[in-house]
Amino acid sequence: MPSLYQHNHSEHLLHVLFEEQQKSLHISETAISSIANSLNLPRSQVESVVEFYSFFHRQPRGRFDILFSNCTCCGDLSLMKRLCDRLNVEADKTRADGLVSIGQTSCIGMCDHDASMLINGVTITSLSTKIIDRMAELIESETSLSLWPGSWFQVGNNIRKEGLLLSEFFEPGSALKAMAERSHDDIIEEITASGLKGRGGAGFATGMKWRFCRDAAADTRYVICNADEGEPGTFKDRILLNSHADTLFEGMTICARSIGATRGYLYLRGEYRYMLENLESTLQQRRESGLLGNNILDQGFDFDIAIVVGAGAYICGEESALIESIEEKAGIPRIRPPFPVTQGLWGQPTVVNNVETLVAAAGIVLHGHHWFETAGTWQSKGSKLISVSGDCGRPGIYEYVFGITVQEILDDAGAENVQAVQIGGPAGRLIAADHFSHRIAFEDLATGGSFMIFDESRDLLEIIHNFSSFFAHESCGFCTPCRVGTTLLKNGMDKVCSGHATAHDLDELSRTAALVSRRSHCGLGMTAPNAIRDGLKYFPDCFEKRLLHKEMEPEFNLDASLEEARQLTRRDDAEAHL
Ligand code: SF4
């Protein structure tokens, strides 16, 4: 059956640039002009996209281009240094012979697999010194990636606990058949009655979102699945995309029928590109089975899905930035209102839902709202997938009904001597032991799914420092409070961690954090200071024990300035120092 989807997505700007980056190892001025011409886009638009996304480069990268995750859970920069040493290459530079380049990237969603990296866009997990040394040999001998050990590229699911969603494997088409007997109003009512709220973190009522979109006056509407889970410590969508793709596509199709859409997009984070082939193949099978495309299940309903792969921009997880990205632009969040449900993709009403939300929606339509609504708490219905990582014996995916306590999760994960837990990633909450009786629920501890455990051996200050660097790097730069503020916060944390801060600097950190939270344009800036604020509130000792002086820091270090004089006079006894 021919697909109704006429837009050829190998021609999407992000895909064309990815191919060019792979082929030429950079995006040259000439390539920008030629791509702009061939896609009939303004040159300035192509240029701004190349500048915006971190997986595109203006200067040539190596034939082996390696990015180590610098996440607190799936990163280990000592391994990066080891590989740099073995290959005699400086970090963030390309070796003179063009063979290799090595750098860092933000969390790649492999926090249940220890240290991980991307090589030419492909994921390698569970790195060790032994693997790094062998890798150096393979690179020096210019061995093709296809001849590297296959086990290095395997990404397991690590499902530790199944619930409503993960134990569900129904026959493709089952939920669509259940849907076919009902009107679009009935379906939206079913979703509303289930109490399903968005699983990306914001928790907006899904049925209400679909209703708003359905009621917006327009001829064309869109469904978008947000599979850009970039929050460090989150990897639950990876498992759903890997093992429940059919259910996800069923959820998208149900949403489309309910709101009156004929087209949908799955926006896949660039770090998950390795799943693209399987996802495309599942889509194709669904087309061939009459579950996607024209006249689905002979019900006179048309709908198809295209996949757009991101290129290393955390901000594209924000729904309006994601829409900009699908529209082949830099992922800068829009001013809202209007909201996507009335003016989204190409200005048309659009539902943007997270992967987990759409998988849940398919289950609700198949089993009815009671299946979902009877689990959880009064404000948080159903189950939640939690990505557990960090210092514990059993990292992986746990599915719980809402209302589980933090301590119960720690016990299941085999965590001991826990100092702190980061709930919801760096944008979420950093909590101490006296909060471990709190519950995972929208009315208590809301989370998109990240659960990072830090035991007593960790230096929390370094963790918070890492998070502040992450936000300074990922700020899109559109608004001043976030662009400047996240850098000020990072610089402040640099100073504290290097032992040069004073109590005054901590006050400045607090003031800046409050300002960035209050004045930023989108959720990234509003939540970027959370870890610093929680750190100062719940773990003040971590900061204070690093202070150089409690009261003041001299602007000028006289003793250090006399070093040259001491060397000239060859005096370095105690009396030559202040
Ligand atoms: Fe961009 Fe940050 Fe402003 Fe959001 S808050 S628009 S990420 S600069």
Boltz pocket constraint, residues with backbone or C-beta under 6 A from the ligand:
constraints:
  - pocket:
      binder: B
      contacts: [[A, 315], [A, 332], [A, 333], [A, 474], [A, 475], [A, 476], [A, 477], [A, 478], [A, 479], [A, 480], [A, 482], [A, 483], [A, 520], [A, 521], [A, 522], [A, 523], [A, 524], [A, 525], [A, 526]]
      max_distance: 6.0
